[in-house]
Amino acid sequence: MEYMVLVISAVLIKNILLAEYLGNCPFLGTSKRMDTAVGMGLAVIFVLTIATIVTYWVQHKVLNPLGLGYLQTIAFILVIAALVQFVEMFLRKFAPPLYTALGIFLPLITTNCAVMGVAIMCIRREFTFPQAVVFAVASAGGFTLALILLAGIRERLEISDVPRALKGTAIGLVMAGLMSLAFFGFVGVDGSLKALLH
């Protein structure tokens, strides 16, 4: 049940895009079409989960024992960059249309603050390894959920009568803000679930 609370919290209450405001660049850039949003979401799920697993072990088995905690940011960036290169090579080989559709946003996963943010949150919140993995998968799932929801809204807006001043990124930002407000309605659910456990 503790893990269920962690999942609900990461997906709905403390969504890394809508509550923590991490990863907004690919959020707005790849949410214009549903297929691109799904592809980016799957790439982020893979990279974020594997990056959290690897960075967790790097922190606890290399940096902490050697007293090199101050190198955390550099070490984590290297791990994330290597994983993104792997995903990029895989997509170029096995899914060329998706690779082309993601364009510049695929290499930007390397600098996506959501990936780095989740890896650092797991260390700062002193999660155990299973908690870190569950939190990473749930956070990536929350990222993907928000991305797909915004893509659906933006596809619908393409055929709607939107004022000229709001077309494009402007309406995307307005919709992201409204989604954030909608997700804000889940605040307190995790506290209630924790109270039920005790």
C-alpha positions, 0 to 999 in steps of 0.5 A, a space after each residue: 500500500 505504501 508503494 500505491 501511495 507513492 505512485 498516486 502521489 507521483 502521477 497525480 499529486 506531485 506530477 513532475 510536469 504540472 506540480 514540480 514544473 520540470 521538463 516543460 521544454 519537451 512538454 510543449 515541444 512534442 505535444 502538438 501531435 499524439 503520436 509524437 507525444 506517445 513516442 516521447 513519453 515512452 522514451 522518457 519512461 525508459 530513460 528516466 527509469 534506467 537513469 534513476 536505477 543507475 544513478 542510485 547505484 552510482 551515488 550509493 556505491 561510488 560517490 558516497 563511499 569515496 566521499 565524492 558526493 559533490 560530483 553528483 551532478 556531473 556523474 548523473 549528467 554523464 549517465 543520462 547522456 549515455 542512456 539518451 544516446 542509446 535510445 537515440 541509436 535504437 529509435 534511428 534503427 528501429 523506428 525512423 519515423 518516430 526518430 524524425 518526428 521527435 527531432 531535436 527534442 530527443 537529444 534534449 532528454 539529456 538536458 531534460 530537468 525532469 530526468 535529472 530532477 527525479 534522480 536527485 529527488 530519489 537521493 534527497 528523499 532518501 528512498 530505498 532502492 525499490 522506492 526509487 524505482 517505483 517513484 521513477 516509473 510513476 513520475 515518468 508515467 505522470 510525465 507521459 500522462 500529462 504529455 498525452 492529455 495536452 497533445 489531445 487538447 492541442 490536436 482538438 484546438 487545431 480545429 477550433 476557433 482560437 483567437 489569432 493571438 493565442 494560437 500555437 505555444 500561447 494556447 499550449 501554455 494556457 492549457 498547461 496551466 489549466 491542466 495544472 489547476 485540474 491536477 491541483 484538485 488531487 492535493 491531499 489524497 496522498 495524506 488521506 491514503 497515508 492516514 488510512 494505512 495507520 
